[in-house]
Structures are given as structure tokens and as C-alpha cells.
Amino acid sequence: MCSPEPINCFPVLMNILSNTFLRLFNSTARFRVWSELFYTGESPQLQQYIFFGLFTYLLVLAAGLPPLFAMSNVEDYKVKSTSC
């Protein structure tokens, strides 16, 4: 029933248990559980928005990190600290 990866076993177990309890109570409803990390039925336009949003975020992050390292080096130079 389960693959060797434990992350896939829990959703399968929950699916089996929940459907068993539903059948015990004579219900016609059924649960469907899947263990995909992301929904793959997204539209291309949504994927494009997500891509450009993450790309913009990474550009801002890349622009902000080098000054952080430079300020650390300037502070070390001001207090004349050395590494052993």
C-alpha cells in the first residue's frame, strides 16, 4: 500500500481509515487523498506570476546581501579586529 518513503504512507493510511469509517456508517461519500507537494493543474498564467514574483524577490535579496557583508567588514576594520 505504501511506498518506502514515510511521507507517502501517512496520507494513504488516512485515506484507508477515513473511507473505512464512512463505509461503516453507510455513507456514500468518499475521501480522496494524494501526497503531491504541489497541485499540477495550475494555469500557465499563474505559473508565470509565481515565477516573476519569486524572481523579483530574489533580485531584491541579491541586491541587499552584498552591502550586509561589506558593513560587517567595515565594522571589523574600524575596531581593528583580526581572526586567529
N, CA, C and O atoms as a MOPAC input file, in Angstrom:
PM7 MOZYME 1SCF
protein

 N      0.80600 1    -1.20000 1     0.00000 1
 C      0.00000 1     0.00000 1     0.00000 1
 C      0.84600 1     1.25900 1     0.00000 1
 O      0.52700 1     2.22400 1    -0.69500 1
 N      1.91700 1     1.25700 1     0.77000 1
 C      2.74600 1     2.45200 1     0.90100 1
 C      4.06100 1     2.26800 1     0.16400 1
 O      4.56500 1     1.15500 1     0.01000 1
 N      4.58900 1     3.37200 1    -0.27900 1
 C      5.93300 1     3.31300 1    -0.84800 1
 C      6.93300 1     3.32100 1     0.30400 1
 O      6.54500 1     3.57200 1     1.44500 1
 N      8.20600 1     3.05200 1     0.03500 1
 C      9.19400 1     3.02800 1     1.12400 1
 C      9.39000 1     4.36500 1     1.83400 1
 O      9.92900 1     4.40700 1     2.94000 1
 N      8.96000 1     5.44900 1     1.20900 1
 C      9.12000 1     6.76400 1     1.83300 1
 C      8.00300 1     6.99200 1     2.85300 1
 O      6.82800 1     6.85000 1     2.51600 1
 N      8.34600 1     7.34200 1     4.08200 1
 C      7.30600 1     7.50100 1     5.10900 1
 C      6.37000 1     8.68300 1     4.84600 1
 O      5.25100 1     8.69700 1     5.35900 1
 N      6.79900 1     9.66300 1     4.06800 1
 C      5.93100 1    10.81600 1     3.81100 1
 C      4.71300 1    10.41000 1     2.98400 1
 O      3.67400 1    11.06700 1     3.05500 1
 N      4.82800 1     9.33800 1     2.20200 1
 C      3.70700 1     8.88400 1     1.38600 1
 C      2.78700 1     7.93700 1     2.13300 1
 O      1.63900 1     7.75400 1     1.72900 1
 N      3.25400 1     7.34000 1     3.19500 1
 C      2.47200 1     6.32200 1     3.89400 1
 C      1.33800 1     6.94100 1     4.72500 1
 O      0.25600 1     6.35800 1     4.79500 1
 N      1.54800 1     8.06900 1     5.33600 1
 C      0.52700 1     8.66400 1     6.19600 1
 C     -0.73100 1     9.06700 1     5.42000 1
 O     -1.83400 1     8.75500 1     5.87000 1
 N     -0.61000 1     9.74900 1     4.26900 1
 C     -1.84000 1    10.06100 1     3.53800 1
 C     -2.60000 1     8.81600 1     3.08000 1
 O     -3.83100 1     8.81700 1     3.07000 1
 N     -1.89400 1     7.77300 1     2.70800 1
 C     -2.56300 1     6.53500 1     2.29000 1
 C     -3.28700 1     5.90800 1     3.47800 1
 O     -4.42200 1     5.44900 1     3.34200 1
 N     -2.64500 1     5.88700 1     4.62600 1
 C     -3.27100 1     5.35000 1     5.82900 1
 C     -4.51900 1     6.14200 1     6.20800 1
 O     -5.54300 1     5.55100 1     6.55100 1
 N     -4.44700 1     7.45900 1     6.15100 1
 C     -5.60900 1     8.29200 1     6.47600 1
 C     -6.74300 1     8.06600 1     5.48300 1
 O     -7.91400 1     8.07900 1     5.86100 1
 N     -6.40000 1     7.86100 1     4.22500 1
 C     -7.41200 1     7.59500 1     3.21500 1
 C     -8.12000 1     6.27600 1     3.50100 1
 O     -9.34700 1     6.20100 1     3.42900 1
 N     -7.36600 1     5.25200 1     3.82100 1
 C     -7.94700 1     3.93200 1     4.10200 1
 C     -8.83700 1     3.99000 1     5.34100 1
 O     -9.95800 1     3.48100 1     5.32600 1
 N     -8.34400 1     4.60500 1     6.40600 1
 C     -9.12800 1     4.67300 1     7.64500 1
 C    -10.39700 1     5.50000 1     7.48500 1
 O    -11.46500 1     5.09400 1     7.94500 1
 N    -10.28600 1     6.65400 1     6.83700 1
 C    -11.46400 1     7.51200 1     6.70800 1
 C    -12.52700 1     6.86600 1     5.82600 1
 O    -13.71700 1     6.94800 1     6.13000 1
 N    -12.11400 1     6.22900 1     4.74600 1
 C    -13.10100 1     5.56300 1     3.89200 1
 C    -13.71000 1     4.34800 1     4.57900 1
 O    -14.87500 1     4.02800 1     4.34400 1
 N    -12.94400 1     3.67300 1     5.41800 1
 C    -13.48900 1     2.54400 1     6.17200 1
 C    -14.56600 1     3.01500 1     7.14300 1
 O    -15.62600 1     2.39900 1     7.24800 1
 N    -14.29000 1     4.11600 1     7.85800 1
 C    -15.29500 1     4.64000 1     8.78700 1
 C    -16.53500 1     5.13700 1     8.05000 1
 O    -17.65300 1     4.98900 1     8.54500 1
 N    -16.34400 1     5.72200 1     6.88000 1
 C    -17.50600 1     6.17200 1     6.11300 1
 C    -18.36800 1     4.99200 1     5.66600 1
 O    -19.59600 1     5.08000 1     5.66900 1
 N    -17.73100 1     3.90100 1     5.28700 1
 C    -18.49200 1     2.71500 1     4.88100 1
 C    -19.21700 1     2.08600 1     6.06800 1
 O    -20.31700 1     1.55700 1     5.91300 1
 N    -18.60300 1     2.14200 1     7.25600 1
 C    -19.25900 1     1.59000 1     8.44900 1
 C    -20.55300 1     2.32800 1     8.76200 1
 O    -21.51100 1     1.72900 1     9.25200 1
 N    -20.58300 1     3.63300 1     8.47900 1
 C    -21.76500 1     4.43600 1     8.76200 1
 C    -22.67800 1     4.57300 1     7.54800 1
 O    -23.53000 1     5.46100 1     7.51200 1
 N    -22.50500 1     3.69500 1     6.54500 1
 C    -23.35300 1     3.63900 1     5.35500 1
 C    -23.39800 1     4.96900 1     4.60100 1
 O    -24.45600 1     5.37800 1     4.12400 1
 N    -22.29500 1     5.61600 1     4.49700 1
 C    -22.22100 1     6.87000 1     3.76300 1
 C    -21.78500 1     6.59800 1     2.32200 1
 O    -21.03300 1     5.66000 1     2.05700 1
 N    -22.25700 1     7.41400 1     1.41300 1
 C    -21.83700 1     7.27100 1     0.01600 1
 C    -20.65600 1     8.16600 1    -0.31700 1
 O    -20.07700 1     8.04600 1    -1.39700 1
 N    -20.29500 1     9.04800 1     0.58000 1
 C    -19.16100 1     9.94800 1     0.33700 1
 C    -17.84400 1     9.18900 1     0.49800 1
 O    -17.76200 1     8.21700 1     1.25000 1
 N    -16.83600 1     9.63700 1    -0.20300 1
 C    -15.50100 1     9.03600 1    -0.11100 1
 C    -14.45400 1    10.13800 1    -0.07200 1
 O    -14.62200 1    11.20100 1    -0.67100 1
 N    -13.38900 1     9.86700 1     0.63300 1
 C    -12.24900 1    10.77700 1     0.66400 1
 C    -11.24500 1    10.36800 1    -0.39600 1
 O    -11.06000 1     9.18400 1    -0.67800 1
 N    -10.61400 1    11.34800 1    -0.96600 1
 C     -9.52500 1    11.09800 1    -1.90900 1
 C     -8.32400 1    11.87700 1    -1.40700 1
 O     -8.37200 1    13.10400 1    -1.31600 1
 N     -7.25300 1    11.18000 1    -1.08300 1
 C     -6.05900 1    11.80700 1    -0.52600 1
 C     -4.90200 1    11.54200 1    -1.46200 1
 O     -4.72000 1    10.42000 1    -1.93400 1
 N     -4.12200 1    12.57200 1    -1.73100 1
 C     -2.91600 1    12.39700 1    -2.53000 1
 C     -1.76400 1    13.09400 1    -1.83200 1
 O     -1.97400 1    13.99300 1    -1.01800 1
 N     -0.57100 1    12.68400 1    -2.14500 1
 C      0.59800 1    13.21700 1    -1.45100 1
 C      1.52200 1    13.99400 1    -2.37900 1
 O      2.73900 1    13.98600 1    -2.19500 1
 N      0.95500 1    14.66000 1    -3.36700 1
 C      1.76300 1    15.52100 1    -4.21600 1
 C      2.06800 1    16.79900 1    -3.45500 1
 O      1.22800 1    17.30400 1    -2.71000 1
 N      3.26400 1    17.31700 1    -3.64400 1
 C      3.63400 1    18.52500 1    -2.93300 1
 C      2.91200 1    19.75200 1    -3.46300 1
 O      2.54600 1    20.64100 1    -2.69500 1
 N      2.70700 1    19.80500 1    -4.77500 1
 C      2.06300 1    20.95400 1    -5.37700 1
 C      0.98600 1    20.47900 1    -6.33700 1
 O      1.10800 1    19.42500 1    -6.96000 1
 N     -0.04800 1    21.25700 1    -6.44300 1
 C     -1.10900 1    20.95700 1    -7.38500 1
 C     -0.58600 1    21.23700 1    -8.79000 1
 O     -0.08200 1    22.32900 1    -9.05200 1
 N     -0.69700 1    20.27700 1    -9.69000 1
 C     -0.10000 1    20.42200 1   -11.01500 1
 C     -1.07400 1    20.95100 1   -12.05700 1
 O     -0.68600 1    21.11400 1   -13.21400 1
 N     -2.29300 1    21.22000 1   -11.70300 1
 C     -3.26800 1    21.69700 1   -12.66500 1
 C     -3.32500 1    23.20900 1   -12.76300 1
 O     -4.36300 1    23.75700 1   -13.13400 1
 N     -2.25600 1    23.89000 1   -12.44500 1
 C     -2.25200 1    25.34300 1   -12.47100 1
 C     -2.23800 1    25.85400 1   -13.90500 1
 O     -1.76100 1    25.18400 1   -14.82000 1
 N     -2.76400 1    27.03600 1   -14.07100 1
 C     -2.76200 1    27.64500 1   -15.39400 1
 C     -1.37000 1    28.21300 1   -15.69700 1
 O     -0.63900 1    28.56700 1   -14.77200 1
 N     -1.00100 1    28.30500 1   -16.95200 1
 C      0.31000 1    28.88300 1   -17.30400 1
 C      0.44600 1    30.32900 1   -16.84700 1
 O      1.54500 1    30.77500 1   -16.51400 1
 N     -0.66300 1    31.06300 1   -16.82800 1
 C     -0.59200 1    32.45700 1   -16.38700 1
 C     -0.25100 1    32.52600 1   -14.89900 1
 O      0.52300 1    33.38900 1   -14.48700 1
 N     -0.81000 1    31.64500 1   -14.10200 1
 C     -0.49300 1    31.61300 1   -12.68600 1
 C      0.96200 1    31.22400 1   -12.46400 1
 O      1.63400 1    31.79300 1   -11.60400 1
 N      1.44800 1    30.26700 1   -13.22700 1
 C      2.85400 1    29.88700 1   -13.11600 1
 C      3.76300 1    31.05200 1   -13.47900 1
 O      4.81600 1    31.22800 1   -12.86600 1
 N      3.37200 1    31.84200 1   -14.46100 1
 C      4.16900 1    32.99700 1   -14.86100 1
 C      4.19400 1    34.04400 1   -13.74300 1
 O      5.24400 1    34.62300 1   -13.46500 1
 N      3.04700 1    34.29200 1   -13.10200 1
 C      3.01300 1    35.23600 1   -11.98500 1
 C      3.88400 1    34.77100 1   -10.82900 1
 O      4.60700 1    35.56600 1   -10.22800 1
 N      3.81400 1    33.48700 1   -10.52300 1
 C      4.62800 1    32.94700 1    -9.43700 1
 C      6.10100 1    33.06600 1    -9.77400 1
 O      6.90300 1    33.45500 1    -8.92400 1
 N      6.46800 1    32.73400 1   -11.01300 1
 C      7.87100 1    32.81100 1   -11.42400 1
 C      8.39400 1    34.23300 1   -11.30500 1
 O      9.45700 1    34.45300 1   -10.72400 1
 N      7.66200 1    35.20500 1   -11.85000 1
 C      8.14900 1    36.57500 1   -11.81700 1
 C      8.11700 1    37.15000 1   -10.40300 1
 O      8.95300 1    37.99000 1   -10.06700 1
 N      7.18300 1    36.72200 1    -9.57800 1
 C      7.18200 1    37.16600 1    -8.18400 1
 C      8.40600 1    36.66000 1    -7.43700 1
 O      9.05800 1    37.41800 1    -6.71900 1
 N      8.71700 1    35.38300 1    -7.60400 1
 C      9.91000 1    34.83400 1    -6.94900 1
 C     11.19000 1    35.41100 1    -7.52800 1
 O     12.15800 1    35.63600 1    -6.80200 1
 N     11.19700 1    35.65100 1    -8.83100 1
 C     12.37100 1    36.23900 1    -9.47400 1
 C     12.63100 1    37.64500 1    -8.94300 1
 O     13.77700 1    38.00300 1    -8.66900 1
 N     11.57300 1    38.44500 1    -8.79600 1
 C     11.71200 1    39.79200 1    -8.24800 1
 C     12.20300 1    39.73700 1    -6.80800 1
 O     13.06300 1    40.52400 1    -6.41100 1
 N     11.66500 1    38.81700 1    -6.03100 1
 C     12.09400 1    38.66000 1    -4.63700 1
 C     13.57300 1    38.31400 1    -4.56600 1
 O     14.29700 1    38.87000 1    -3.73900 1
 N     14.03400 1    37.40400 1    -5.41700 1
 C     15.44400 1    37.03000 1    -5.41500 1
 C     16.33900 1    38.16800 1    -5.86400 1
 O     17.45800 1    38.30200 1    -5.36800 1
 N     15.87100 1    38.99000 1    -6.79200 1
 C     16.67200 1    40.15000 1    -7.20900 1
 C     16.83900 1    41.14300 1    -6.06500 1
 O     17.92900 1    41.67500 1    -5.85300 1
 N     15.76900 1    41.38900 1    -5.33800 1
 C     15.85300 1    42.30200 1    -4.19200 1
 C     16.76600 1    41.72000 1    -3.12200 1
 O     17.56300 1    42.43900 1    -2.51900 1
 N     16.65000 1    40.42800 1    -2.89200 1
 C     17.50300 1    39.76500 1    -1.91400 1
 C     18.96800 1    39.82700 1    -2.33500 1
 O     19.84300 1    40.08400 1    -1.50800 1
 N     19.23800 1    39.59200 1    -3.61600 1
 C     20.61200 1    39.62800 1    -4.11300 1
 C     21.18000 1    41.03300 1    -4.04800 1
 O     22.38600 1    41.20300 1    -3.86800 1
 N     20.33800 1    42.03600 1    -4.19200 1
 C     20.82400 1    43.41400 1    -4.10300 1
 C     21.08600 1    43.82900 1    -2.65800 1
 O     21.89500 1    44.72400 1    -2.41200 1
 N     20.42000 1    43.19700 1    -1.70900 1
 C     20.56600 1    43.59300 1    -0.31600 1
 C     21.64000 1    42.85300 1     0.45300 1
 O     22.09300 1    43.34900 1     1.48400 1
 N     22.06300 1    41.69800 1    -0.00100 1
 C     23.04200 1    40.92000 1     0.75600 1
 C     24.47600 1    41.45000 1     0.67900 1
 O     25.13400 1    41.50200 1     1.71900 1
 N     24.99900 1    41.84500 1    -0.47800 1
 C     26.39200 1    42.31300 1    -0.50800 1
 C     26.67900 1    43.49100 1     0.41400 1
 O     27.73200 1    43.49400 1     1.05100 1
 N     25.79500 1    44.50600 1     0.52500 1
 C     26.08300 1    45.57400 1     1.48800 1
 C     26.14500 1    45.07200 1     2.93100 1
 O     26.87800 1    45.63000 1     3.74700 1
 N     25.39200 1    44.04000 1     3.24500 1
 C     25.43500 1    43.48100 1     4.59000 1
 C     26.81900 1    42.92900 1     4.90200 1
 O     27.36200 1    43.16900 1     5.98000 1
 N     27.38900 1    42.18800 1     3.95100 1
 C     28.74000 1    41.66700 1     4.15400 1
 C     29.77200 1    42.78500 1     4.18800 1
 O     30.73600 1    42.72100 1     4.95100 1
 N     29.57400 1    43.80400 1     3.36800 1
 C     30.52300 1    44.92300 1     3.34600 1
 C     30.49500 1    45.67600 1     4.66900 1
 O     31.54600 1    46.07600 1     5.16900 1
 N     29.31300 1    45.87700 1     5.24400 1
 C     29.21800 1    46.58600 1     6.52400 1
 C     29.90700 1    45.80100 1     7.63000 1
 O     30.52500 1    46.38900 1     8.51800 1
 N     29.80500 1    44.49400 1     7.58400 1
 C     30.47800 1    43.67300 1     8.57500 1
 C     31.99300 1    43.84400 1     8.47100 1
 O     32.68000 1    43.95200 1     9.48700 1
 N     32.50700 1    43.86700 1     7.25500 1
 C     33.94700 1    44.04700 1     7.07100 1
 C     34.39700 1    45.43400 1     7.49100 1
 O     35.48900 1    45.58100 1     8.04100 1
 N     33.58600 1    46.45600 1     7.24600 1
 C     33.93900 1    47.81900 1     7.64900 1
 C     33.98400 1    47.91400 1     9.16400 1
 O     34.89400 1    48.52900 1     9.72000 1
 N     33.00900 1    47.31000 1     9.84100 1
 C     33.00000 1    47.33200 1    11.30700 1
 C     34.22600 1    46.61900 1    11.86700 1
 O     34.81800 1    47.08300 1    12.84200 1
 N     34.60900 1    45.50900 1    11.26800 1
 C     35.80400 1    44.80700 1    11.71200 1
 C     37.05200 1    45.66800 1    11.51500 1
 O     37.95800 1    45.65900 1    12.34900 1
 N     37.09200 1    46.39500 1    10.42900 1
 C     38.24100 1    47.26500 1    10.15300 1
 C     38.29800 1    48.41900 1    11.16200 1
 O     39.38100 1    48.80100 1    11.60700 1
 N     37.13100 1    48.97500 1    11.52300 1
 C     37.09100 1    50.09100 1    12.46600 1
 C     37.58700 1    49.69000 1    13.84700 1
 O     38.29200 1    50.47300 1    14.48300 1
 N     37.25200 1    48.52200 1    14.32700 1
 C     37.66900 1    48.09500 1    15.65700 1
 C     38.99900 1    47.33800 1    15.60600 1
 O     39.49500 1    46.86100 1    16.62600 1
 N     39.56200 1    47.23800 1    14.40700 1
 C     40.84900 1    46.58900 1    14.18700 1
 C     40.86700 1    45.13900 1    14.71500 1
 O     41.81300 1    44.71200 1    15.37500 1
 N     39.80900 1    44.41500 1    14.40600 1
 C     39.74300 1    43.03000 1    14.84700 1
 C     40.44600 1    42.14000 1    13.82400 1
 O     40.43800 1    42.41600 1    12.62400 1
 N     41.04400 1    41.08400 1    14.32100 1
 C     41.73300 1    40.13200 1    13.44300 1
 C     41.25300 1    38.72700 1    13.79800 1
 O     40.82400 1    38.46400 1    14.92200 1
 N     41.33500 1    37.85300 1    12.83800 1
 C     40.97600 1    36.46900 1    13.10100 1
 C     42.26000 1    35.67100 1    13.34500 1
 O     43.29600 1    35.93300 1    12.73500 1
 N     42.17100 1    34.71400 1    14.23100 1
 C     43.36200 1    33.94700 1    14.58500 1
 C     43.67000 1    32.89200 1    13.58200 1
 O     44.64600 1    32.15800 1    13.73800 1

